[in-house]
């Protein structure tokens, strides 16, 4: 058994009570503990035209431990809502809490007053009152619903939605299971948020250590000193980790051994929903391959893979075909490898399969800082310190021009290797597909997979790098909430996600996804906008374009029917799942009129994502990071779609 990922407090308590192996085992990670006989019960389900949902305080038992929660109809997750494309549905939601509540139908195309975001599209549901949601079902696929009030989603107020197609389903299967991944903590969400505001790394128990340095693990001494000088922690992959969370499958912890049944040879459809508050999961079933057939409820060309990363609020449908009469372990590993959600796929309840150990946690790289130079040669010994200021002690109002020297130096190094010497690269404008507001080269074609200690970076002095050049993001408001500006943000939709670069098997990337049918709108965009994802990771401050939601009084405006290209640029060293309400968008990944359609997309650290969308839903809509505490801290805006012909 690998004990290297025990949280330190659990380890000390286990040793303190050590009266034998049983006492110590009580403090082992949940996924490593002995399992129960397995739960094969399906999720509670509601369906029909008239549905009643009651929100109330609830108590859950996770891996044998009781915890406070908020449930719907007495369950966590909330009941599976099963609907059919083309029907009308009336959902009477009763709030039995002593505070306001709400339900947002994530990914469903509904009128704005039915979208369920208090203060944006409706006033919320008052305590001891009800609200009637009524709308037509205009789509099919796998979706979910959750509270948009405070931290209620973290407490268990979430559930899955499956909408069957009006006609023949293009995906053929013999059996299906809905897999709701989530995170739960005995610590109140208010306390979690408060602790991170005081110390953003409060729950990070996997920082680099002196012992690790002496053993040759993780970064070298010089790299650690350089990153320290920039006040950046390369192990800051997740804000809230397994130190606070138990990771769940359908409301059950790893020890509960929730089990999905199959008969050998069956095509089994697994409908994955990431309903967590803060956790990106890496999902795999050792010994089985997935065929991805749907993303965010939209059918895609089948893609065969071994593993996929699912961001908060994303959904994926996958087909597996187990042919052997044996059990398989379903693993939902937290992106920072601090724990895992675990379940079993088996012919019979009570069966188990080996649980793989947690893999080494990722270390952030130069690419995650928006500095991908992994494919450059001839950089050894290059001193990057000249003219480049650290983020330490930066005057937020002072002009920072040093990164122009950085770009010039980088371009010169490239030119010396490619025969482009003599060209002035220091003032190149954005390439096609960008808005033209960003200066500097897009180095996305210069290689991928830069790792800590990458030999192509040997000898570079990064300790005083300027990571706050506002000339690259002129619309970003300067202030203490903007710690960094990515110098060279690149398209990372071809990357598998942090920590999955070298796993030795096929991992899904966004560029693998192609829509099964032609996109409904294939017009070229009439305009393009940039939106920067900004933050100060040391102070747990999060925003768009340097402004948090409470400080912005004007929405992002669109005109009904217009086609717009949106460039999301991540100026932080953490991935963000970005969600727009009321619309789908098409990812610009080179698939033309079969671009994948989604409602949520992970923007990788230091990277950018481009999508086109048609503003076809008049009204005000929420637009936000779906990491719950990031949204609460301010990473949210309102998108307003105005009727065509309305005065500007």
N, C-alpha and C positions, 0 to 999 in steps of 0.2 A: 504494500500500500504506500502511495506517495503522500507524505504528510506536509510537503513543502508549502501547500496552499492553505493550511489551517490559519484562520485569523488568530492574531496573537493573544487576544483576550480569551478566546475559547480555549486555546492551548493551555494558557496558564491556569484557567479554572479547572480544566480536565486533569492537569497534573496535581492541582491542589486537592482534588477529591480522589486521587488515584488510590483506590483500594484493590486494584486489580484491573484486568483488561476491560471488564464490563464498564467500570467507572470511566475509564479513559475513552471508550467507544462512544459514550454519551455525548462527548464534545467533538467528535469527528464531524467533518462536513456532512451535510444532510445527504448528498448524493452518494457518500461512501458508507453510510450506515446500513445495517441490515434492513431489508425491505419487508413490507407486509405481503400477504398472499396476492395482492393485486386487485384493483378496482376496474371492472369492465362495464360499469353502468354508463349508459349514454347520457348526454347532457339533457336536462329538462328542456322541453320544447313547447313553444306556443305558435299557433298559426291561425289562419282565417282572416276574415274581414274586420272583426272587432276584437281587439286585444287589450287586456288590462295589465298594466305594469305598476307595481307598488314598490316605492323606494323606502327603505327603512334601515335602522341600525340592525346589525347582524353579528353573530359570533361565528368565526370559522375555526376549524381544527385542522392544522397543517402539520403533517408529520407528528401527530400526537400532541401538539401544543395549541392551546386556545389563544385566539387573538381577536381584537375588535375589528369590525369591518362595516361596510355599507353594502347591503345586498338588494337585489330586485327579485320580488316574489320569493324571498327567503333563500336565495342561492347566490353564491359567488363561484364562477362568473354568473351574470344574469342569464335568464333562459335564452336558448337559441330561438331566434325568431325566424320562422320558415315561411316564405312568401312566394308568389308566382308573378313573373313578369306580366304586366298588363292589368293587374288587379288594382282596386282601390283598397287602402287600409286605413283604419281608424284606430289609433293607439291612445287609450285613456291612461295618462300617467298620473298616479297619485303620490304625492309627497308626504310621507309620514315622518320626515325628519323635523327637527326644530330649527332648521335653517333653509334658505332657498336651495333649490336644486334645478336640474335640467337634464335633458337627453339630446345629444347630437347624433345624427344618423350618419356615421362617417362613410363618405364615398357615395352616398345616395343623392341623386339629383332631385331636390325638393324645392318648393317655393321658399323664399328667404325667411318668412315668418314661421316656417316649420323646421328650420335648420337647427334651432336649439342652442344658440349662443347668447346668454344674457348680456344685455347692454348693446348688442349688435343687431340682432334680428327679432328678439322678443324680450320681455321683461324678466323671464325666469318663472319658476314655479314656487309660489310662496309656501311656507310651512303649513301643513294640514289643509292643503288645497290640491287641485288637480288641473291638468291642462290636456286638451284634446288635440293631438297631432293627426292631421288627415291629409293624405296626398296619394297620387297615383304612383304605381311602381313602373318605372320607365326603363329598367335595365335588369340584368341577371348577373349572378356571380356571388362571390364571397366578400362580405363586408362586416362591419361591426358597429356597435353603438356604445356611448359612454357619456358620463357627466361632463359638462363644460363649466362647472361651478367649483371654484376653489380647488382643493386637493381631493375631491371625492373620488375621482378616477383611481387614485393611488390606493384608496381604501377598499376597492372591490366593485365600484360602480361601473361595470363594463360587461358587454356580452356580444356574442356573434350573431350575424345575420347571414342566411343563405337564401338566395332568390333563384328559383328554378326557371329556366327559359320557357317562353311561351311555346316554342316549337321544339324540334329535336336538339338535344344537347350534342354539340360536336365532340365532346369528351365522353368516351364510352368507359364505363367502370362497373364493377360487380358489387362493390361495397364502398362506403365512405365513412370518414371520421373527421370531425371538426377538432382541431388542435389549437386551443387558446393558450398562448404563452404570456406570462405576466410576472410581475415581481411584487412581493409583499413583505412588509416589515412590521415588527411589533412596536417600533418607534413611530410616534405620530408623524405625519407628513410635515406638520408645522415645525416640529423639532428638527426633522431632517433639514428642512430649508434653512432654519435659523443656524444650525451648525455649519452648513456650507457657506452661508454668508459671513460667518465669523472666521472660518478656515475652510477654503474651497477644497483642500485636500484631506478633509477630516476623515473620510471613509477609505482613503487610499492606503491600504496596508501592504502594498506591493512596490514600494519605492526602492530605488537602488540603495545598496548597503556597502559598507566597507568590506564585509566578508565576500560579497559578490565581486567587488573590484579585485580583491586579492585572489579570488578563484578564477578570474578572467571572464566573468559573466557580464553581460550587458555592455554598457559603454566603457570606453577607455578613460583613463584619468583626464586627459586633455579635453575630451569631448564633454565629460561631466563638468569640468570647470567652465568650459565655454557656455554650455547650456545654463549653468548656474549664474554666470555673469549676465545672461539675458533674462534671468528670472523665469525660466521655462522648465517644466518638469516633463521629461519624455515618457514617464509612466502614467501621466494624467490622461488616461484613455476613457474612463467613465467617472462621472461625478459621484454617483451613488452606487455602491458595489456590494459584493457578497458579504461584506462586513456588516451591512444593514439588512440585506435582502435574503429571503428564500425565493428561489425561482420556481415557478409553478407551471404545470400543465393541467388545464381545465380545473384550476383551483386546488390542485393537489401537489404537495411537495415531492421531492425525489424519493424519500423513504416510503411514501404512500404507494408508489409503483402503479400509477394509473395505467391501465392496459387497454389497447385497441386490438380487437380480435380480427382474424382473417382465416380463410381456408387456403391451403397451399394451391398456388396457381391462379388465384383471384387477382384481378386488377383492382387495387385499393386506391381510392382517391382520398388524399389527406388535404384538408382545407386549413392552412396555417394562418392564424391571426396573431400579430404581435400587439397585444393589448397592454403591454407594460407601461409604466410611467416613465422609466429612464433607461431601459436596457435594450441594447442592440444584441440580437442573438445570432450565433453561427450554428446552423442546423444541419445535422447529418444522422444517418442510420448506418453504422458500420456493417458492411456486408450487403447493403442494398443500394441501388442507384435510384435517383429521382428522375422522373420526366416532368419538367415544369410545363404546365398547360394553361396557367392563368396567373396574371399578376394584377393586383388591386382590382379584382373582379372582372378584368378584361381578358378575353381569350388570346393566347399567343401561340405562335408556331412551337410545337413541342421541342424542348431542349433537354438533352440528357446530361445530368450532372451528378456529382457526388456530395456536394455541400452548397449551401447558399447562406448569405447574410441577409437577415430581415430586420429592417429598421423599425422603430416604434411607429405603429399605425399602418404599416404595410401588410398586405396579405399575399400569399402565394398558394396556388393549388398545384399539387404534385401527385403523380401516379407512381406507385411502387407495385411490383409483382413478385412477392416472395414465393418461391417454389418449394422450399424445404419446410418440413414439419418441425420447426424450431422457433425460438424467440429471438427477437432483435431489439436492441436498445435504441430508443429515439433520444438523441442528445440535442438540447438547446443550450449551447455553451455561451455564457456571457462574454461579450467582446473583450473584456479585460481579463478573462480567465479566472475570475474570483469565485466562480461557482457555476452551476448548471441546473437547468430544468431537465428532468429525466422522466421518461415513460417507457413502456414496453409495447411492442407490436408482436403478437403471439397467436398461435392457433387456439390456446386455451388460457383461461384466467389462472393466475398463480405461477405461471412460467416466468423465468427471468433469463437475462443474457448478461455477459460481462459488461461492466460499465467502464469505458475508457477513462484513464486519468486525465485531469485537466492539462492542457498543453501549456508551454511557457507563455507568459503574457507578452503582448507586443511592446515594443519600444518605439516611440515616435522618431521619425527621421526628418531629414531636410525636406523631403517631399511634403511632409505634413506641415511644414512651415511655409509652404508655397515656394520652395526653392529646389525644384527638381533639376539637378545637374548630374544625375547618375550616369547619363550616357556620354558625358564630356570626358575627353582624354586630355592629357597634358596639363591637368590642374594640380598635380602634385607639387607641393612646396609653395603654392600660390598664397600670398598674404592678402586676405580679404579685409584686413582691419582698417586700411587707409580710408579715412573719410566716412567711416560707418559708425553711427552712434548706437549705443546700447539702449534697450528699453528702460533700463534702470535710471531713475531720476529725470526722465524726459519731461520737458515743459510741453504740455499738451497743446499750447497755442503757438509754439515755435515752428517755423518752417523747417522741414527736413528734406534736404536735397541730395543727401549722400548716396542714396540708392541709385541715383543716376550714374555715379561713378562705378557702382557695383555692376550695373547693367553694361556699361562700357567695357569694364574689365572682363566680364563674362563673354561678351560678344567678341572681344579680341582673342580670347582663348579659343573660342569656337572657330573664328576665322582662320587662326593659325593651323587648325586641323582640317579644314574643309576647303582651303583655297579661296576663301572669301576675304582675305586680308585687304584692307583698304576701304571696305564698305563701312559706313557709319551706322552702327546698330543701336546707338544710344538713344535715338529718338524715334524708333519705329512705332507706327500706329497699330492699333488692334487689327488682327486679321479678320477676314470675312467671317461673319457669325457673331462678332463682338460689336459692341455699340460704338467703338471708336473712342471711348472715353479713357481707355487704359493705355498707358504707354508701356513699351517693353515687349520683348519677344515672348511668344508662346512656345515653351520648350517641351511640349507634350510628345513630340516625335523624337526626343533625344534620349529615350530610355526610361525604363520603369524599375521599380523595386529597390530604390535606394534604401539601404539599411544602416543602422547605427554602426559607425566604424567602417563605412563603405570605403574601399581602397581608392576609388576615384576622387575622394575628398581628402586624401592623406596630406597633411601639412597645412591645410587651410585654416587660417585663424578666424573662427566665426565668433569669437568672444565679444566683439564689439560691433556686430552686424546691425545695421539700421533696419529695423522691421516696422518702421512707422512713417513711411514716406507717403504723405497724403496726396502727392501729385498723381499717384496711381489710383486714387479713389477720391476725386474732388468733391463728390456729393456727400461723403461721410463726414459727419459732424465731429470735430475734434473735442476730446475730453477724456477724463480718466476711465470712461467705459470702453475705450478703444485701445487695447494693449498692443495690437499688431495689425499691420496691413501686409497681406501676402505679396511679396515682390514679383513672383512669377506664377500666378495661379494657373493651373492646367486642367484640362478635361480629364477627369479620373473615372469616367463611366466604363472604362475598360479595365479598371482595377477590381480585384475581388473583395477588397476591404482590408482594414488593418489586421495584421496577424495571419492573413490567409495567403500571402504571396508564395510561400514555399511549403505548402502542406502536402504536396506530392500527388494530388488528385484534382479533378476538374471542379472548379468553383464557379458558380454562376456570376456573371458580370452583366451590368445593364445593357452593354452592347450585344449580348446574346439574344436579347428579347426582340421579337418582331411580332407585330399585330397579326392575328390570324386573318382578319378582314381589312380591306382598304379603309384608311382613316376617313371619317365623315367630312372633314374639311381639309383640303389639301392646298389651299391658297398660300401664297408666300406672305410672310408678315409684312405689315405696312410700316411698322416701327419696332424699335428695340429699346429695352430699358435694362439697366444694371441695378441689382439689389445686393448689397454687401451684408454678409452675416458677420456681425462684429461682437466683440466681447472682451472682457478683462477676466481671464481665467483665475488670476490670483484673488480677485475681489468678488467673484461670482456675479459679474454684471454681464447681461446679454441683451442684444438689441439688433435692429436692422439699421444699416447706414448710420450707426453711432447714436441712434435715438431710441429709447425704450418707449413702449406703448403709451405710458401715462404722460409722456412729454410731447406726443404728436397729436395735433388737432385736425389735420387734414388727411383724408383717405388717399390711397393710391388710385387715381382715376382711370377708368376705361369707358369706352363708348360701345354700346350694344352692337354686336356683330363684328367688331373689329378684330383683326388677327394680329397678335403681338408676340414678339420674341422676348423672353425673359432670361437674362443671364444671372444666375445665382453664384456669387463669388464668396467663398468661405475664407475670411481673414483670420480665422481662429485655428487652433490645433486640435479641434475636436469635431467629429462628424455631427451633422445636424439633419434630422429627418424633417423636411419642409413640406407642409400640407396647405393646399388651397381649398376652401369650401366652395361648394356649388358648381364646380367645374372639373373636367379632366384636362390634362395637357398631354402633348406629344413630346417625348424626349428626342432631342436632336442628336442621334447617334449613328447617322449614315444610312438609315433604312427607308428614306424617302416617304412614299405614301403608305408604308406599313410600319411607321414609327410606333413604338410601344406607347400605349396610353395609360397614364397613371394619375393618382390624386396625391401621392406622397413620394418623395424621393430623398435618398440620403445624399447630402453634399459632403464629400469626403474632406478631411482636414486639408487646408491649404489648396483646395481644388475648386473647380467650378462645374456647374451643370447648366446646360442650355435647354430650354423647352419653349415650344410654341403653343399658344392656346387661343381659343375663340371665346371672346367675352359675350356669351350668349344667354346669360342669366342676369336679368336686371335686378338690382338690389345691392345691399351691403353684405359683404361676406368676410369672414375671418380668414387670415393668412398668417401662419405662425410655424415656429419650430414645435414639433410634437414631443420633445423632451419636456415633461410637465413643469419642472422647476425652471427651465429656461424660459418657457412661455410666461410663467408667473413672474419671473424677474424682468420681463419686458420684451422678449423676442417675439413680438406679435404686431401686426398692423391690420387695418381694415382696407379691403379692396371694394371700391364702389363702381358698379357698372351702371352707367346712366343711359336712359332711353335714347335711341337714335333720334337726332334732330333737336335734342334738348340744348338750350343755350349754354355755351361754355363759360 
